[in-house]
Amino acid sequence: MIKKIFFENCNLSSYTTIKVGGIAEYFAEPRNIYEFINLIEWSNFNQHKCQIIGAGSNLLINNIFIKGLVICTKKLKSLKIDPYSGIVEAEAGVMLPTLSNYLAKNALQGGEWAVGIPGTIGGAIYMNAGTGDLSLAKNLISVKVINNKTLKKLEIKKKDINFKYRFSSFQSNEFTIISAKLHFEPNGNLKKLIQTTKNNLKFKTETQPYHLPSFGSVFKNPENNYAAQLIDDIGLKGFKIGGAEISRMHANFIINKSSASSKDIYKLITVIQQKVLQNKGIYLQPEVRMIGFDYPY
Ligand SMILES: Cc1cc2nc3c(=O)[nH]c(=O)nc-3n(C[C@H](O)[C@H](O)[C@H](O)COP(=O)(O)OP(=O)(O)OC[C@H]3O[C@@H](n4cnc5c(N)ncnc54)[C@H](O)[C@@H]3O)c2cc1C
């Protein structure tokens, strides 16, 4: 039964927004929670490593053979919105732009910022993705998860999740996010919400290389500083290794200019870190998550 819902030897480059990736031994895109949980149970039972990915918009996957099962959540798209109470239930694979647009159209306030982040709800909670002080943590009620080891399913309340800048406790525990329950303010001004959402997307596309392959900001902003400013200050905009280039539009973005390899991108990340450390005395911590590299988080 399970055998029918995964492929073998799947090239992951089309599952990341920077368009590089390795070959997954097994790969699946479950269409419902039942299949999702079954796959996790199957990999656990067969002692395969199980790696969850969402939209792959914050991922650098090494171009190697990735042993075990990779599960992409993008087909887990159920989204239920109650415009009266403002309660939203979203499966892990719902895209933030979809959520943001739906909220605005239902006069629910508080998700306008999320329109420009091309990731899933699961990835956004795991990363605590956001802009400025805004992230889903603000609107979260609870998260349904499965424990990858014990296979126990549970619902975790927001108060039991640790959220910090681009960090959630899911980065250090063994849970896979299945779905989330959120609350947004009902009865907002429909016209205004739709306009703000549109403007936010426009702002993103005008200030970031949004339509070129990238994984968003490469580094976290150090305290009281901006990674983009530090990289720009030392003249690295436009610097290339192979097909990987530091964007001229936004220095904290690496773009896949012409068939970059994962190693070009990794090398560029380490060169930026070295140069910023030498010139500014600051170590830039990657925001991007790496698969198949020995990167110490
Ligand atoms: C053009 C562009 C603009 C961006 N702008 C922003 C921005 O403004 N702010 C911001 O914070 N980020 C931004 N990003 C980065 C990225 O979109 C976010 O980090 C996003 O939340 C990642 O979601 P994803 O579904 O793509 O996760 P992936 O990249 O697929 O995965 C990221 C991590 O989450 C884990 N994960 C994913 N789903 C689950 C799950 N269901 N359960 C457990 N773990 C899971 C993965 O294992 C991985 O470690 C941008 C990226 C791009 C390409």
The ligand as an SDF file (V2000), in Angstrom:
LIG
                    3D

 53 58  0  0  0  0  0  0  0  0999 V2000
   12.2290   34.9120   -2.1170 C   0  0  0  0  0  0  0  0  0  0  0  0
   12.2170   34.4650   -0.6650 C   0  0  0  0  0  0  0  0  0  0  0  0
   11.8270   35.3560    0.3130 C   0  0  0  0  0  0  0  0  0  0  0  0
   11.8090   34.9610    1.6680 C   0  0  0  0  0  0  0  0  0  0  0  0
   11.4380   35.8680    2.6090 N   0  0  0  0  0  0  0  0  0  0  0  0
   11.4170   35.5000    3.9150 C   0  0  0  0  0  0  0  0  0  0  0  0
   11.0300   36.4320    4.9230 C   0  0  0  0  0  0  0  0  0  0  0  0
   10.6510   37.5660    4.6660 O   0  0  0  0  0  0  0  0  0  0  0  0
   11.0630   36.0180    6.2240 N   0  0  0  0  0  0  0  0  0  0  0  0
   11.4470   34.7500    6.5760 C   0  0  0  0  0  0  0  0  0  0  0  0
   11.4570   34.4270    7.7640 O   0  0  0  0  0  0  0  0  0  0  0  0
   11.8250   33.8500    5.6310 N   0  0  0  0  0  0  0  0  0  0  0  0
   11.8220   34.1810    4.3150 C   0  0  0  0  0  0  0  0  0  0  0  0
   12.1990   33.2750    3.3650 N   0  0  0  0  0  0  0  0  0  0  0  0
   12.6660   31.9300    3.7930 C   0  0  0  0  0  0  0  0  0  0  0  0
   11.5750   30.8500    3.7980 C   0  0  0  0  0  0  0  0  0  0  0  0
   10.5340   31.1500    2.8830 O   0  0  0  0  0  0  0  0  0  0  0  0
   10.9740   30.6380    5.1850 C   0  0  0  0  0  0  0  0  0  0  0  0
   11.9500   30.2370    6.1140 O   0  0  0  0  0  0  0  0  0  0  0  0
    9.8700   29.5660    5.1490 C   0  0  0  0  0  0  0  0  0  0  0  0
    9.1510   29.5930    6.3430 O   0  0  0  0  0  0  0  0  0  0  0  0
   10.3840   28.1430    4.9430 C   0  0  0  0  0  0  0  0  0  0  0  0
    9.2650   27.3120    4.7330 O   0  0  0  0  0  0  0  0  0  0  0  0
    9.3650   26.0390    3.7740 P   0  0  0  0  0  0  0  0  0  0  0  0
    8.0370   25.3720    3.7600 O   0  0  0  0  0  0  0  0  0  0  0  0
    9.9030   26.4210    2.4600 O   0  0  0  0  0  0  0  0  0  0  0  0
   10.3920   25.1670    4.5790 O   0  0  0  0  0  0  0  0  0  0  0  0
   11.6200   24.3170    3.9860 P   0  0  0  0  0  0  0  0  0  0  0  0
   12.6150   25.2570    3.3900 O   0  0  0  0  0  0  0  0  0  0  0  0
   11.1140   23.2390    3.1220 O   0  0  0  0  0  0  0  0  0  0  0  0
   12.2090   23.7200    5.3330 O   0  0  0  0  0  0  0  0  0  0  0  0
   12.8150   24.5650    6.2890 C   0  0  0  0  0  0  0  0  0  0  0  0
   13.0110   23.7500    7.5710 C   0  0  0  0  0  0  0  0  0  0  0  0
   11.7230   23.4730    8.1240 O   0  0  0  0  0  0  0  0  0  0  0  0
   11.5810   22.0810    8.3560 C   0  0  0  0  0  0  0  0  0  0  0  0
   10.1680   21.7380    8.1230 N   0  0  0  0  0  0  0  0  0  0  0  0
    9.4010   22.0770    7.0550 C   0  0  0  0  0  0  0  0  0  0  0  0
    8.1490   21.6030    7.2140 N   0  0  0  0  0  0  0  0  0  0  0  0
    8.1260   20.9400    8.3950 C   0  0  0  0  0  0  0  0  0  0  0  0
    7.1120   20.2150    9.1070 C   0  0  0  0  0  0  0  0  0  0  0  0
    5.8640   20.0650    8.6250 N   0  0  0  0  0  0  0  0  0  0  0  0
    7.4350   19.6670   10.3060 N   0  0  0  0  0  0  0  0  0  0  0  0
    8.6960   19.8050   10.8100 C   0  0  0  0  0  0  0  0  0  0  0  0
    9.6870   20.4640   10.1730 N   0  0  0  0  0  0  0  0  0  0  0  0
    9.4090   21.0340    8.9820 C   0  0  0  0  0  0  0  0  0  0  0  0
   12.5250   21.4130    7.3650 C   0  0  0  0  0  0  0  0  0  0  0  0
   12.9340   20.1450    7.8220 O   0  0  0  0  0  0  0  0  0  0  0  0
   13.6740   22.4030    7.3280 C   0  0  0  0  0  0  0  0  0  0  0  0
   14.6000   22.1660    8.3720 O   0  0  0  0  0  0  0  0  0  0  0  0
   12.1970   33.6350    2.0070 C   0  0  0  0  0  0  0  0  0  0  0  0
   12.5720   32.7350    1.0030 C   0  0  0  0  0  0  0  0  0  0  0  0
   12.5750   33.1400   -0.3240 C   0  0  0  0  0  0  0  0  0  0  0  0
   12.9740   32.1460   -1.3830 C   0  0  0  0  0  0  0  0  0  0  0  0
  1  2  1  0
  2  3  1  0
  2 52  2  0
  3  4  2  0
  4  5  1  0
  4 50  1  0
  5  6  2  0
  6  7  1  0
  6 13  1  0
  7  8  2  0
  7  9  1  0
  9 10  1  0
 10 11  2  0
 10 12  1  0
 12 13  2  0
 13 14  1  0
 14 15  1  0
 14 50  1  0
 15 16  1  0
 16 17  1  0
 16 18  1  0
 18 19  1  0
 18 20  1  0
 20 21  1  0
 20 22  1  0
 22 23  1  0
 23 24  1  0
 24 25  2  0
 24 26  1  0
 24 27  1  0
 27 28  1  0
 28 29  2  0
 28 30  1  0
 28 31  1  0
 31 32  1  0
 32 33  1  0
 33 34  1  0
 33 48  1  0
 34 35  1  0
 35 36  1  0
 35 46  1  0
 36 37  1  0
 36 45  1  0
 37 38  2  0
 38 39  1  0
 39 40  1  0
 39 45  2  0
 40 41  1  0
 40 42  2  0
 42 43  1  0
 43 44  2  0
 44 45  1  0
 46 47  1  0
 46 48  1  0
 48 49  1  0
 50 51  2  0
 51 52  1  0
 52 53  1  0
M  END
$$$$
